[in-house]
Amino acid sequence: MKMKNNIAWFLAALLCFPLWSVAQQQPSGSKMEWFKNAKLGIFIHWGIYAVDGISESWSFHNGTITYDDYMKQLQGFGAQAYQPQQWAELIKQSGARYAVITAKHHDGVALWDTRMNELSTVRSTPAARDLLTPFIEALRQHEIKAGIYFSLIDWSHPDYPGFLRDSSRYTADDDSLKWAAYLRFMRGQLQELSQAYHPELWWFDGDWEHSAEEWEAAGIRAALLSDNPGAIINGRLAGYGDYSTPEQHLPIASPDLPVWEMCMTMNDSWGYQPNDTNYKTASEIIHIFADVIGKGGNLLLDIGPRADGSIPEEQKQLLHEMGRWTNANHEAIFNTRAGMPAGHFYGPTTLSADSLHLYLFLSGQQKGPVMIKGLKNHIVDASILGSGQSVEPREVSKISWSKVPGLIFLQLPDAALDPVMTVVKLTLGSPLSLYRGQGHFYED
């Protein structure tokens, strides 16, 4: 009966929604509006891999550890110190507007009480309980959007093509019945998650192992949107997502997309690894974050709790420092748009939705005047966010008979500088307008 219900859910949804792909159309602006305005999200990689502090799933896939030794970590995953309310409070304090948690990574271990198999924290670990539900509830109590990470691949499932390049590996064409059985299992888990939590965001992973047709990605999208038409889907559903997700690497140029998100670790690891002490500084993370939002993107910043559910102090401290800075400069971060293109200012900029406020991001200890080029607008007011201290703009090299604007210089008082990154707010007399020419001898 359970299998029939899963199939009915999938087929009904597929009939209700047309085939869709990123290449064919973009999601409606209103649907993506909260995500575009959110700017900061927290990624949470939590699973049995935290017991030994090794790489999540990949450690056995790449042969660093045997699969059997990897799965022995099930017996050490107790979640004794897990406090989902404190997690949500910490995320709220950081300034993040959404969070994404690994409901199931490639190893197949589910954090919720799945009925599709026995491989969950409820049935196979000393934690012996559903760890996902209380966290989703805590997020919503703090008005944080809930995102669910779900691995399409499951290297533990007997019907999946496997994770080793040996005789046990098969292709979807080799054994269509076995592949169909795996798809029923996967869709069953997605149905559980969708109907129990109605997440605002689905964060898929693992689509590289099969084509969109083999995954039946169009049907997955249709089924999920039949439960929650407002949900958005990341770009790792084999072409059937709503936005792109560059990983770890900061784009040099602004992506040619209306919405995008960069996911990044605090150190070099997604999950908890005690030997990885190569943490980025708060200043480095904030500078990266400013660059991301200056290009119109979001930052999904990762934390990796220990097996007992506690969050390492280094990670908590970085989130607290993010919170201090985002709270002081929230106006320049949230509900903004990408700022000026390169060449007008040496640093990231953002723009208010009405284009009347321009925000300049500067390294906190920057000395000397700040220069802006090609700004055609009259500056009504200039001040430093956080302190509110006024700054007097000075225009030079303006030729009376030319429409080419002069250069704007701002001299910032040392006492008003933020220790990490200072933000200057310019109030414009009209929506932002920029000169993009080459500065000819005569230009009317």
C-alpha positions in Angstrom: 0.0 0.0 0.0 2.8 2.4 0.9 4.5 1.8 -2.5 1.1 2.5 -4.3 0.7 5.7 -2.4 4.2 6.9 -3.4 3.6 6.1 -7.1 0.2 7.9 -7.0 1.7 11.0 -5.4 4.4 11.1 -8.0 2.2 10.5 -11.0 -0.5 12.9 -9.9 2.0 15.7 -9.4 3.6 15.0 -12.8 0.3 15.3 -14.6 -0.5 18.6 -12.9 2.8 20.3 -13.8 4.4 20.7 -17.3 7.9 19.6 -18.0 10.3 22.4 -16.8 14.0 23.2 -17.0 16.1 26.2 -16.1 16.9 26.5 -19.8 13.2 26.8 -20.6 12.0 29.4 -18.1 12.8 31.1 -14.8 10.7 30.9 -11.7 8.4 33.8 -11.0 9.9 36.8 -9.4 7.5 36.8 -6.4 8.4 33.2 -5.6 12.1 34.0 -5.4 11.7 37.3 -3.7 12.3 36.1 -0.1 15.4 34.2 -1.2 16.8 37.1 -3.2 16.4 39.3 -0.1 17.7 36.8 2.4 21.4 37.2 1.5 22.7 34.9 4.3 21.9 31.3 5.0 23.5 28.7 7.3 24.4 25.2 6.0 24.5 22.4 8.5 26.3 19.1 7.7 25.5 16.7 10.5 25.6 13.0 10.4 27.4 9.9 11.6 30.7 11.1 9.9 31.1 13.4 12.9 31.7 10.4 15.2 35.2 9.8 13.8 35.5 13.3 12.4 36.0 12.1 8.8 34.8 13.3 5.4 31.0 12.8 5.0 30.3 9.8 2.7 33.3 10.5 0.5 35.7 8.9 2.9 34.5 5.4 2.0 33.7 6.3 -1.6 37.3 7.3 -2.1 38.7 4.4 -0.2 40.1 6.4 2.8 38.1 4.1 5.0 36.2 0.9 4.3 32.4 1.1 4.0 32.0 -1.3 7.0 34.3 0.8 9.2 32.5 4.0 8.1 29.1 2.5 9.0 30.3 1.5 12.5 30.0 5.1 13.3 26.3 4.5 13.6 26.9 3.1 17.1 28.6 6.3 18.3 26.0 8.8 17.1 24.2 9.7 20.3 23.2 13.4 19.9 23.4 13.7 23.7 24.0 17.5 23.6 21.7 18.3 20.7 19.6 21.5 21.5 17.8 22.5 18.4 16.4 25.7 20.0 20.0 26.9 20.7 21.0 26.1 17.1 18.1 28.2 15.8 18.9 31.0 18.2 22.6 31.0 17.1 21.5 31.1 13.5 19.1 34.0 14.2 21.9 35.9 16.0 24.2 35.6 13.0 21.7 37.5 10.8 20.9 34.5 8.6 17.4 34.4 7.2 17.4 30.7 6.2 19.1 27.4 7.1 19.7 24.2 5.2 20.3 20.9 7.0 21.5 17.6 5.6 18.5 15.4 6.1 20.3 12.7 4.3 23.8 12.6 2.8 25.2 10.2 0.2 25.7 7.6 3.0 22.0 7.1 3.2 21.6 7.8 6.9 18.3 9.7 7.5 18.0 12.2 10.3 14.2 11.7 10.4 11.9 8.7 11.1 11.8 7.4 7.5 9.5 4.5 6.9 11.2 3.5 3.7 14.1 1.5 5.4 15.8 1.1 8.7 18.8 3.4 8.1 18.0 6.4 10.2 19.0 8.0 13.5 15.7 6.7 14.9 16.3 3.0 14.2 20.0 2.6 13.7 21.8 4.9 16.2 21.9 5.4 20.0 20.2 8.8 19.4 17.1 6.7 18.8 15.0 9.7 17.8 14.0 12.0 15.0 16.5 14.8 14.9 15.1 16.7 12.0 11.6 17.6 13.2 12.6 19.6 16.3 15.1 21.6 14.3 12.6 22.5 11.6 10.1 23.5 14.3 12.8 25.7 16.1 13.6 27.5 12.8 10.0 28.4 12.2 9.6 29.6 15.8 12.4 32.1 15.0 11.0 33.0 11.6 13.9 31.4 9.7 13.1 29.8 6.4 13.7 26.0 6.4 15.7 24.3 3.8 16.3 20.5 3.4 19.4 19.0 1.9 18.7 15.7 0.2 21.1 13.4 -1.6 19.7 11.9 -4.8 22.3 9.2 -4.6 22.3 6.7 -1.8 25.5 4.6 -1.7 24.0 2.4 1.0 20.8 1.3 -0.7 20.9 -2.2 -2.2 19.1 -1.1 -5.4 21.4 1.9 -6.1 24.1 1.2 -8.7 26.8 1.2 -6.0 29.8 3.3 -5.1 32.7 1.0 -6.1 33.9 0.4 -9.7 33.5 -3.3 -9.5 31.1 -6.0 -10.8 28.4 -4.9 -8.4 28.0 -1.6 -10.2 25.3 -1.4 -12.9 23.8 1.3 -15.1 20.1 2.2 -15.2 19.9 0.6 -18.6 21.5 -2.6 -17.4 18.7 -3.4 -14.9 15.7 -1.1 -15.4 13.7 -3.0 -12.7 16.3 -2.5 -10.1 16.7 1.2 -11.0 12.9 1.6 -10.9 12.9 0.1 -7.4 15.5 2.6 -6.2 13.5 5.5 -7.7 10.4 4.4 -5.8 12.5 4.3 -2.6 13.9 7.8 -3.3 10.5 9.3 -4.2 9.0 7.7 -1.0 11.6 9.5 1.1 11.0 12.8 -0.7 7.3 12.4 -0.2 7.8 11.9 3.6 9.9 15.0 3.8 7.7 17.1 1.6 4.5 16.3 3.4 5.9 16.4 6.9 7.8 19.7 6.6 6.8 21.6 3.5 10.3 23.2 3.3 10.7 26.6 1.7 13.8 25.4 0.0 15.1 22.0 -1.4 18.8 21.7 -1.6 19.6 18.6 -3.8 23.0 17.1 -4.3 24.5 14.1 -6.3 22.7 14.7 -9.6 26.0 14.1 -11.5 25.7 10.3 -11.4 22.7 10.1 -13.7 20.9 12.1 -16.4 17.8 14.2 -15.8 15.8 11.5 -17.7 17.2 8.7 -15.5 16.4 10.7 -12.3 13.0 11.6 -13.7 13.9 15.1 -12.5 10.9 16.7 -14.1 8.6 14.4 -12.1 10.5 15.1 -8.8 10.1 18.8 -9.3 6.4 18.5 -10.2 5.7 16.3 -7.2 7.4 18.6 -4.7 5.6 21.7 -6.1 2.3 19.9 -5.9 2.8 19.8 -2.1 4.2 23.3 -1.8 4.0 25.5 -5.0 6.0 28.2 -3.3 9.1 26.0 -2.6 12.3 26.8 -4.5 14.8 24.2 -5.6 18.6 24.6 -6.0 20.4 24.0 -9.2 21.4 20.4 -8.5 18.4 18.7 -9.9 19.9 17.9 -13.3 18.6 21.2 -14.8 15.3 21.4 -13.0 16.3 23.9 -10.3 15.7 27.6 -9.8 19.1 29.0 -9.1 22.8 28.1 -9.4 25.1 27.0 -6.4 28.8 27.6 -7.0 30.7 25.8 -4.3 33.6 27.3 -2.3 34.8 29.4 -5.2 33.9 33.1 -5.3 32.9 34.2 -8.9 35.2 36.9 -10.3 32.4 38.5 -12.4 28.8 38.7 -11.4 27.0 35.6 -12.6 24.6 36.3 -15.5 21.6 35.1 -13.3 18.9 36.9 -11.4 19.5 34.8 -8.3 22.5 32.7 -7.2 24.1 31.3 -4.0 27.6 30.5 -3.0 28.0 27.7 -0.4 31.2 27.8 1.6 32.8 26.1 4.6 34.3 27.9 7.6 37.4 25.8 7.5 38.2 23.2 4.8 35.5 20.6 5.8 31.8 20.4 5.6 31.2 18.1 8.5 32.9 18.1 11.9 36.6 17.2 11.6 38.6 18.1 14.8 41.9 18.0 13.0 40.8 20.7 10.6 41.7 23.9 12.4 42.2 26.0 9.2 39.3 28.3 10.0 38.8 31.5 8.1 38.8 34.6 10.1 35.7 36.7 10.7 37.2 39.4 8.6 37.8 37.0 5.7 34.3 35.6 5.8 32.7 39.1 6.0 34.8 40.3 3.1 33.7 37.2 1.0 30.1 37.8 2.1 30.3 41.5 1.0 31.7 40.5 -2.4 28.9 37.9 -2.9 26.0 40.3 -2.1 27.7 43.0 -4.1 27.3 40.6 -7.1 23.7 40.0 -6.2 24.2 36.6 -4.6 23.6 34.8 -1.3 26.1 33.2 1.0 25.3 29.8 2.5 27.9 29.5 5.3 28.5 26.0 6.7 28.8 24.7 10.2 29.5 21.1 11.3 28.2 20.0 14.7 29.9 17.2 16.7 28.3 13.8 16.9 26.8 14.8 20.3 25.0 17.8 18.7 27.3 20.5 20.2 28.7 23.2 17.9 32.4 23.8 18.1 33.3 27.1 19.8 35.3 28.3 16.8 32.1 28.1 14.7 29.9 29.7 17.3 32.4 32.6 17.7 32.4 33.2 13.9 28.6 33.2 13.8 28.5 35.7 16.7 31.0 38.0 14.9 28.9 37.7 11.7 25.9 38.8 13.8 27.7 41.8 15.2 28.6 43.0 11.7 25.2 42.2 10.0 23.3 43.8 12.8 25.3 47.1 12.5 25.0 47.1 8.7 21.7 45.3 8.0 20.4 48.1 5.9 23.2 47.6 3.3 22.8 43.8 3.3 19.2 42.6 3.4 16.6 43.4 0.7 19.3 45.0 -1.5 20.4 44.4 -5.0 23.8 44.1 -6.8 25.5 47.5 -6.8 27.7 49.3 -9.3 29.6 47.3 -11.9 33.4 47.1 -11.6 35.3 50.2 -12.3 33.3 52.8 -10.4 34.6 51.9 -6.9 37.3 49.8 -5.5 35.2 47.3 -3.5 31.8 45.7 -3.3 28.6 47.9 -3.4 24.9 47.2 -3.0 21.8 49.2 -3.9 18.5 49.6 -2.2 15.5 48.2 -4.1 14.4 51.8 -5.1 17.9 52.6 -6.3 18.1 55.7 -4.1 20.6 54.4 -1.6 24.1 53.2 -2.6 26.2 51.3 -0.1 30.0 51.2 -0.3 31.9 48.4 1.5 35.4 49.2 2.6 38.1 47.3 4.5 37.7 48.4 8.1 41.1 50.0 8.5 41.2 51.7 5.1 43.1 55.0 5.3 42.9 58.0 3.0 40.1 59.2 0.8 37.6 56.9 -0.9 37.0 57.6 -4.7 33.9 57.0 -6.7 33.9 57.4 -10.5 31.1 57.9 -13.0 28.3 58.8 -10.5 25.9 61.1 -12.3 23.6 61.5 -9.3 23.5 64.4 -6.8 24.5 63.0 -3.3 21.9 64.2 -0.8 23.6 62.7 2.2 26.6 60.5 3.1 27.1 58.7 6.4 28.8 55.7 8.0 26.4 52.9 8.9 26.6 51.7 12.5 27.9 55.0 13.8 25.7 57.3 11.7 28.5 59.8 11.4 28.2 62.1 8.4 30.8 62.3 5.6 31.2 65.3 3.3 31.5 64.3 -0.4 33.9 66.4 -2.5 33.7 66.5 -6.3 36.7 67.2 -8.4 37.5 67.3 -12.1 34.0 68.3 -13.1 33.9 70.3 -16.4 31.0 72.7 -16.6 30.3 72.1 -20.3 30.5 68.3 -20.2 28.0 65.7 -19.1 30.8 63.5 -17.8 30.5 63.5 -14.0 33.4 64.5 -11.8 35.2 62.3 -9.3 33.8 61.9 -5.8 36.1 61.7 -2.8 35.0 60.8 0.7 37.4 61.3 3.6 36.4 58.9 6.4 37.1 59.7 10.0 39.3 57.1 11.6 37.2 56.9 14.8 34.1 55.8 12.9 35.7 52.9 11.0 34.4 49.4 11.7 37.2 47.0 12.8 36.4 44.5 10.1 34.5 46.3 7.2 33.1 49.8 7.1 29.9 50.6 5.1 29.2 54.0 3.7 25.6 55.0 2.8 25.0 57.4 0.0 21.5 58.9 -0.3 21.0 59.9 -3.9 18.6 62.6 -5.3 17.4 60.2 -8.0 17.7 56.6 -8.9 21.3 55.5 -9.5 22.6 56.6 -12.9 26.2 55.9 -14.0 28.4 57.3 -16.8 29.9 54.4 -18.7 31.8 56.2 -21.4 35.5 56.6 -22.1 35.9 60.3 -21.2 36.3 61.9 -24.6 37.7 65.4 -25.1 34.2 66.6 -25.9 31.1 64.7 -24.8 27.7 66.4 -24.7 
